Amino acid sequence: MTASTAKAQRFREFKMPDVGEGLTEAEILKWYVQPGDTVTDGQVVCEVETAKAAVELPIPYDGVVHELNFGEGVTVDVGTVIISVDTDPGAGPATAPAPAPAPEQAPQDAAKDEEEAEPQGRQAVLVGYGAAPSSTKRRARKPQAGVPAQQEPVSAAVQAELNGRTAPAPAAPSAPAAPVAPVANGAAAGAVGRPLAKPPVRKLAKDLGIDLATIAPTGPDGIITREDVHAAAAPAAAPAPAEVPGPAPVAEAVAPAGVVDAAARERRVPVKGVRKATAQAMVSSAFTAPHVTEFITVDVTRTMKLVQELKQDPDMAGLRVNPLLLVAKAFLVAIRRHPEVNAAWDEARQEIVYKDYVNLGIAAATPRGLIVPNIKDAGAKTLPQLAEDLGDLVATAREGKTSPAAMTGGTVTITNVGVFGVDTGTPILNPGESAILAFGAVKLQPWVHKGKVKARQVTTLALSFDHRLIDGELGSKLLADVAAVLERPKRLITWG
């Protein structure tokens, strides 16, 4: 065993895993350890936030933390080393092995016009196998006539950085060459090819409509960073005009005292994490599924009385009983009466997928943004089981511990806008689902009851559905049945 092999086995590197399903990056929210701390196999070392949820990451090694490669608040690509552990701290000074330098390419390889990649084994991740580690190699380009000697193919350090690996520090640059004249096509002779940037940074620039070639890189070895892209996207402040001798300005040209530039009172926050995922999902849904929204106002006085009675029922002891529970049950009963609404549109295969199970999503507002975890097989649960699952779902969401698996596979959703005092709304479908029910605030209103105007507890329901899957007649029947159950909750027995 060579010394380098022994060091590599001693210092184990832990890479950012794919904690969701196909996610490409995650933000480090908090480190629970620091260099020098002792860790054990399975110990949680940090918390990261993906586009779906916040997840705690356990370390798979025993040893002493040698290095944290990124600080808190940094977004890291999947497959990038985030922490290294010395698994044999008693073996001597903790000196991590230096990464092997990239081999030089043969001249004939430099003349190829295609990038080559060699397959490598996939790393273990928390969910599935995730993406294989990057193995892309950047070829050296042919030297151009008149190009200075400094403009050689991308260095090994730059390529290693692009592939998410650490590389040796670059050698000191040689003396700068004299400037060259422009080439015939009008471009500077010193211009090189494609700007250097990681794939997520290229995607960010594309989304913001920024040309990477116009950005001055600030990263090591001329790599364009996320901050460079955001800086280019922000409106640049207008430069102050140079002072030119001339007549004194007239009084009207002087800005009034106390006027403040609007930009000084604005804040810019990068779009990432749950907010980024929510924005992408809502745009995708709104411009993919043709939405139809219908409304109905219903007297829920009997349902509110049943809620109070259930709170005293021994079978519901210790469970969270509220109006949302009975709205959820009414929705599930209505779906059982109209199972055709529980479907999904498969655009690729041009098929409608009818589902014989109901995964009921509950839209939850959390400090990190809107998430929609769902109760699996909600249609098969009793009222106490549904109450227990609903309580667990809400508590987990508030703590920010909802797993990515809990937010996939939903079929229909309920959003309770009534808790904010709102009468109703026009909810947008969760992508891949067929319907979403908005439950508005319950208020005392004058209502004709048994031929007389009385104060009754009334709410408004709104149902949005995918018109590709659900015709107006079917959607109307579904909403009317939900209202009918809430008006006379005894129908939970007769229809259930």
C-alpha positions in Angstrom: 0.0 0.0 0.0 1.5 3.3 -1.0 1.6 6.4 1.3 -1.0 8.2 -0.9 -3.4 5.3 -0.7 -3.0 5.1 3.0 -3.8 8.9 3.3 -6.8 8.5 1.0 -8.2 5.7 3.3 -7.5 7.8 6.4 -9.1 11.0 5.2 -12.7 10.2 4.1 -14.6 12.8 2.1 -18.4 13.2 2.3 -20.1 14.6 -0.7 -23.4 16.4 -1.0 -25.9 13.6 -1.6 -29.1 13.7 -3.7 -31.4 14.1 -0.8 -34.5 14.3 -3.0 -35.4 12.8 -6.3 -33.2 14.2 -9.1 -32.3 17.4 -7.2 -29.1 19.0 -8.4 -28.1 21.3 -5.5 -28.8 22.1 -1.8 -28.0 25.0 0.5 -26.1 24.4 3.7 -28.3 25.9 6.5 -26.3 25.0 9.6 -23.3 23.0 10.6 -23.6 21.0 13.8 -19.8 20.2 13.9 -16.5 22.1 13.5 -13.0 21.0 12.6 -11.6 19.0 15.5 -14.9 17.6 16.7 -15.3 13.9 17.1 -18.0 12.3 15.0 -19.5 8.8 14.9 -21.2 6.8 12.1 -24.7 8.1 11.7 -24.2 11.4 13.5 -26.0 14.4 12.0 -23.4 16.9 11.0 -25.4 19.5 9.1 -28.8 20.6 7.9 -29.4 21.5 4.2 -32.3 22.9 2.3 -33.3 21.6 -1.1 -36.0 22.8 -3.4 -38.4 20.6 -1.5 -37.5 20.6 2.2 -34.9 20.9 4.9 -33.0 17.7 5.6 -30.4 16.7 8.2 -27.4 14.8 6.8 -25.7 12.1 8.8 -22.0 11.3 8.4 -21.1 7.7 7.5 -17.7 7.6 9.2 -16.2 7.5 12.6 -13.3 10.0 13.3 -12.4 13.6 13.8 -13.7 16.4 11.5 -10.7 17.6 9.5 -12.2 20.3 7.2 -15.5 21.9 6.3 -15.3 22.9 2.7 -18.3 25.3 2.7 -19.8 27.8 5.1 -23.4 28.2 6.1 -25.7 29.8 3.5 -23.7 28.4 0.5 -25.5 26.5 -2.2 -23.5 23.4 -3.2 -24.0 21.1 -6.2 -24.8 17.4 -5.6 -21.6 15.3 -5.7 -19.4 18.1 -4.3 -17.3 17.3 -1.2 -18.6 19.3 1.8 -16.7 17.8 4.7 -13.6 15.5 5.3 -13.1 13.3 8.3 -9.8 11.9 9.7 -10.7 8.3 10.5 -7.4 7.6 12.2 -6.5 10.7 14.2 -3.9 8.9 16.3 -1.8 8.0 13.3 0.1 11.3 13.2 -0.3 14.9 12.0 -3.6 15.5 10.2 -2.4 16.3 6.8 -4.9 15.6 4.1 -3.6 14.0 0.9 -3.1 16.4 -2.0 -5.3 15.7 -5.0 -3.5 14.1 -7.9 -2.8 16.6 -10.7 -4.7 16.1 -13.9 -2.7 14.2 -16.6 -1.5 16.2 -19.6 -3.2 15.5 -22.8 -1.4 14.3 -25.9 -1.2 16.6 -28.8 -3.5 14.5 -30.9 -6.1 14.7 -28.1 -5.9 18.5 -28.2 -7.0 18.5 -31.8 -10.3 16.7 -31.2 -13.5 18.7 -31.5 -15.6 16.8 -28.9 -15.4 16.5 -25.1 -14.8 13.0 -23.8 -16.2 11.6 -20.6 -15.4 8.3 -18.9 -18.2 6.6 -16.9 -17.6 6.3 -13.2 -19.4 4.5 -10.4 -22.3 6.3 -8.7 -22.0 7.4 -5.1 -24.4 6.3 -2.4 -27.1 8.9 -1.7 -30.0 9.1 0.7 -32.7 8.6 -1.9 -31.9 6.3 -4.9 -28.5 6.4 -6.5 -28.5 10.1 -7.6 -26.4 11.5 -10.3 -23.1 9.9 -11.2 -20.0 12.0 -10.3 -18.9 14.4 -13.0 -16.2 12.9 -15.2 -16.2 15.5 -18.1 -12.8 16.4 -19.4 -12.3 19.6 -21.3 -10.1 19.3 -24.3 -7.3 21.7 -25.1 -8.1 24.0 -28.0 -5.9 24.5 -31.0 -3.7 27.6 -30.7 -4.9 30.5 -32.8 -2.6 32.6 -34.9 -1.4 35.7 -33.0 -2.7 34.5 -29.6 -0.3 35.1 -26.8 1.4 32.2 -25.1 -0.5 32.8 -21.9 -3.8 31.8 -23.5 -3.3 28.1 -23.4 -5.9 25.4 -22.8 -7.8 25.5 -19.5 -5.5 24.6 -16.6 -6.0 21.5 -14.6 -6.9 23.7 -11.6 -9.8 25.3 -13.5 -11.1 22.0 -14.8 -11.0 20.4 -11.4 -13.0 23.3 -10.0 -15.6 23.0 -12.7 -15.9 19.2 -12.0 -16.4 19.9 -8.2 -13.0 18.7 -7.1 -10.1 20.5 -5.4 -7.0 21.0 -7.4 -3.4 22.2 -6.6 -2.8 25.9 -6.5 -1.9 27.2 -9.9 1.7 28.1 -10.6 2.8 31.8 -10.7 2.0 33.3 -14.1 4.7 34.3 -16.4 5.4 37.8 -17.6 2.5 39.3 -19.5 2.8 39.3 -23.3 2.4 42.4 -25.4 -1.1 43.1 -26.6 -1.9 41.9 -30.1 -3.8 43.6 -32.9 -7.4 42.7 -33.7 -8.0 39.8 -36.0 -9.7 40.1 -39.4 -13.2 39.4 -38.1 -13.1 42.4 -35.8 -13.0 40.4 -32.6 -10.0 40.8 -30.2 -7.3 38.3 -31.0 -7.0 37.5 -27.3 -10.6 36.4 -27.0 -10.9 32.8 -26.0 -13.9 30.5 -26.5 -16.7 29.6 -24.1 -16.7 31.5 -20.8 -15.9 29.4 -17.7 -18.9 28.6 -15.4 -20.4 25.7 -13.7 -23.6 24.2 -15.2 -25.9 25.6 -12.4 -24.4 29.1 -13.0 -25.0 28.7 -16.8 -28.6 27.8 -16.1 -29.0 30.8 -13.8 -27.6 33.1 -16.4 -29.9 31.6 -19.0 -33.0 32.0 -16.8 -32.1 35.7 -16.1 -31.3 36.3 -19.8 -27.7 37.2 -19.1 -24.9 36.5 -21.7 -22.0 35.0 -19.9 -19.6 36.5 -22.4 -20.5 40.0 -21.1 -19.7 39.1 -17.4 -16.3 39.9 -15.9 -15.5 36.8 -13.8 -14.3 37.1 -10.2 -13.9 33.4 -9.3 -10.5 31.6 -9.3 -8.9 31.1 -12.6 -11.5 33.2 -14.4 -14.6 31.2 -13.4 -17.9 33.1 -13.4 -19.8 32.7 -10.1 -23.4 33.0 -9.1 -22.6 36.4 -7.5 -21.2 37.6 -10.9 -24.4 36.6 -12.6 -26.6 38.3 -10.0 -24.5 41.4 -10.1 -24.9 41.5 -13.9 -28.6 41.1 -13.6 -29.0 44.0 -11.1 -29.4 47.4 -12.7 -26.1 49.2 -12.6 -26.1 52.6 -11.0 -25.7 55.4 -13.4 -22.2 56.9 -13.3 -21.9 60.4 -12.1 -21.2 62.8 -14.9 -17.8 64.4 -15.0 -17.7 68.0 -13.9 -17.4 70.3 -16.9 -16.8 74.0 -16.5 -19.8 76.0 -17.6 -22.6 78.2 -16.4 -24.1 77.7 -13.0 -27.2 75.4 -12.9 -30.5 77.1 -12.8 -32.6 76.7 -9.6 -35.1 74.4 -11.4 -32.4 71.8 -12.2 -31.5 71.3 -8.5 -33.1 68.1 -7.0 -35.5 68.9 -4.2 -34.0 68.3 -0.7 -34.9 65.0 0.9 -35.4 63.0 -2.3 -34.0 59.5 -1.9 -33.1 57.1 -4.8 -35.6 54.3 -4.9 -32.9 51.7 -5.3 -31.6 52.7 -1.8 -34.9 51.5 -0.3 -35.1 48.2 -2.2 -33.8 44.8 -1.2 -32.8 41.9 -3.5 -33.0 38.3 -2.3 -31.8 35.4 -4.4 -34.6 33.0 -5.4 -33.7 29.6 -4.0 -34.9 26.7 -2.0 -38.6 26.2 -1.4 -39.5 29.6 -2.9 -37.7 28.7 -6.1 -39.4 25.3 -6.3 -42.8 26.9 -5.6 -42.4 29.5 -8.3 -41.4 26.9 -10.9 -44.3 24.6 -9.9 -46.9 27.3 -10.0 -45.7 28.7 -13.4 -45.6 25.2 -14.8 -49.1 24.4 -13.5 -50.7 27.7 -14.5 -49.5 27.5 -18.1 -49.9 23.7 -18.6 -53.2 22.7 -17.1 -56.3 24.6 -18.2 -57.8 25.7 -14.9 -61.5 26.1 -14.1 -62.6 27.4 -10.7 -66.1 27.1 -9.3 -67.6 28.5 -6.1 -70.3 27.5 -3.6 -71.5 29.1 -0.4 -72.8 26.7 2.2 -74.3 26.7 5.7 -71.9 24.7 7.9 -73.6 25.3 11.2 -74.3 21.6 11.7 -70.7 20.7 10.9 -69.4 23.2 13.4 -71.6 21.6 16.1 -70.2 18.2 15.1 -66.7 19.5 15.6 -67.5 20.4 19.2 -69.1 17.1 19.8 -66.2 15.2 18.4 -63.8 17.0 20.7 -65.6 15.4 23.6 -65.7 12.0 22.1 -63.4 9.4 23.9 -62.5 7.9 20.5 -61.0 11.2 19.5 -59.2 11.9 22.7 -55.7 13.4 22.2 -56.4 14.0 18.5 -56.6 17.4 16.7 -60.3 18.0 15.8 -61.1 21.1 13.8 -63.3 22.1 10.8 -60.5 21.2 8.3 -60.7 17.6 9.4 -64.4 17.4 8.4 -63.8 19.3 5.2 -61.1 16.8 4.3 -63.4 13.9 5.1 -66.2 15.5 3.0 -63.8 15.9 0.1 -62.8 12.2 0.3 -66.4 11.1 0.4 -67.2 13.2 -2.6 -64.3 11.8 -4.5 -65.4 8.2 -3.7 -68.8 9.1 -5.3 -67.0 10.6 -8.4 -63.8 8.6 -8.7 -63.1 9.9 -12.3 -61.8 13.1 -10.8 -58.9 11.3 -9.2 -56.7 11.2 -12.2 -53.6 12.5 -13.9 -52.7 13.6 -17.4 -49.7 11.9 -19.0 -48.7 14.2 -21.8 -45.8 12.0 -23.0 -47.9 9.0 -23.5 -51.2 10.9 -24.3 -53.0 8.9 -21.6 -55.2 9.6 -18.6 -54.1 7.8 -15.5 -57.0 7.0 -13.2 -55.9 6.3 -9.6 -57.6 4.0 -7.2 -56.1 5.7 -4.2 -56.2 9.2 -2.9 -53.1 10.9 -1.6 -54.6 14.0 0.0 -52.3 17.1 0.0 -52.6 19.8 2.6 -51.1 23.2 1.6 -49.0 24.4 4.6 -47.4 27.8 5.0 -44.0 27.5 6.7 -41.2 29.9 7.6 -39.4 28.6 4.5 -42.4 29.0 2.2 -45.4 27.1 0.9 -45.1 23.3 0.9 -47.8 20.6 0.1 -47.2 17.4 1.9 -49.8 14.7 1.5 -51.5 11.9 3.5 -50.9 8.6 1.7 -54.1 6.5 1.0 -56.2 9.1 2.8 -59.4 7.7 1.3 -59.0 4.4 3.1 -58.6 6.0 6.6 -61.1 6.3 9.4 -61.8 9.7 10.9 -59.5 9.1 13.9 -56.7 7.9 11.6 -57.2 10.9 9.3 -57.1 13.2 12.4 -53.9 11.6 13.6 -52.2 11.9 10.2 -53.4 15.4 9.7 -52.0 16.5 13.1 -48.6 14.8 12.4 -48.4 16.4 8.9 -49.0 19.9 10.3 -46.6 19.6 13.2 -43.8 18.2 11.0 -44.3 21.0 8.4 -44.1 23.7 11.1 -40.9 22.3 12.4 -39.5 22.3 8.9 -38.9 18.5 9.0 -41.1 17.4 6.2 -39.3 14.9 4.0 -39.2 15.1 0.2 -41.1 11.8 0.0 -44.0 13.3 1.9 -44.4 15.9 -0.8 -44.5 13.6 -3.8 -47.3 11.5 -5.3 -50.3 13.7 -4.3 -53.5 13.4 -6.3 -55.7 16.2 -4.9 -55.1 19.1 -2.4 -56.9 21.2 0.2 -55.8 24.8 1.0 -57.3 26.3 4.1 -57.3 30.1 3.3 -59.9 30.6 6.0 -57.3 30.6 8.8 -56.2 34.0 7.4 -59.8 35.4 7.5 -60.1 35.1 3.7 -63.5 34.2 2.2 -62.1 32.2 -0.7 -59.7 32.3 -3.7 -58.9 30.8 -7.0 -56.2 28.2 -6.1 -53.7 26.9 -8.6 -53.3 23.2 -9.0 -50.3 21.4 -7.5 -48.4 20.0 -10.6 -49.6 16.5 -11.6 -52.9 16.7 -9.6 -56.4 17.0 -10.9 -58.2 19.3 -8.3 -57.6 21.6 -5.4 -60.3 22.7 -2.9 -60.0 26.1 -1.1 -61.8 26.3 2.3 -62.7 29.8 3.3 -63.4 31.5 6.6 -66.5 30.4 8.6 -68.5 33.5 9.5 -71.9 34.3 11.1 -74.1 35.6 8.3 -77.9 36.1 7.8 -79.2 32.9 6.2 -82.6 31.6 5.3 -83.1 28.5 7.5 -86.5 26.7 7.6 -88.2 29.7 6.0 -86.7 32.3 8.4 -83.7 34.6 8.3 -81.3 33.5 11.0 -77.7 34.0 11.9 -75.9 30.9 10.6 -72.3 29.9 10.3 -71.5 30.1 6.6 -68.4 29.5 4.4 -67.4 29.6 0.8 -65.7 26.8 -1.0 -63.7 27.1 -4.3 -62.7 24.2 -6.4 -60.1 24.5 -9.2 -59.7 21.5 -11.5 -57.8 20.5 -14.7 -60.3 20.9 -17.5 -58.4 18.3 -19.6 -59.5 15.7 -17.0 -62.7 17.0 -15.5 -65.6 18.4 -17.4 -67.8 21.2 -16.0 -70.5 18.8 -15.1 -68.2 16.4 -13.1 -66.5 19.3 -11.3 -69.8 20.8 -10.4 -71.1 17.5 -9.0 -67.9 17.1 -6.9 -68.1 20.5 -5.4 -71.9 20.2 -4.7 -71.3 16.9 -2.9 -68.6 18.4 -0.7 -71.0 21.2 0.2 -73.9 18.8 0.8 -71.8 16.8 3.3 -70.8 19.9 5.2 -74.4 21.2 5.3 -75.7 17.9 6.6 -72.7 15.9 8.1 -74.9 12.9 8.6 -74.2 12.2 5.0 -70.7 11.1 6.1 -72.6 8.0 7.3 -75.1 7.5 4.5 -72.7 8.3 1.7 -69.5 7.0 3.4 
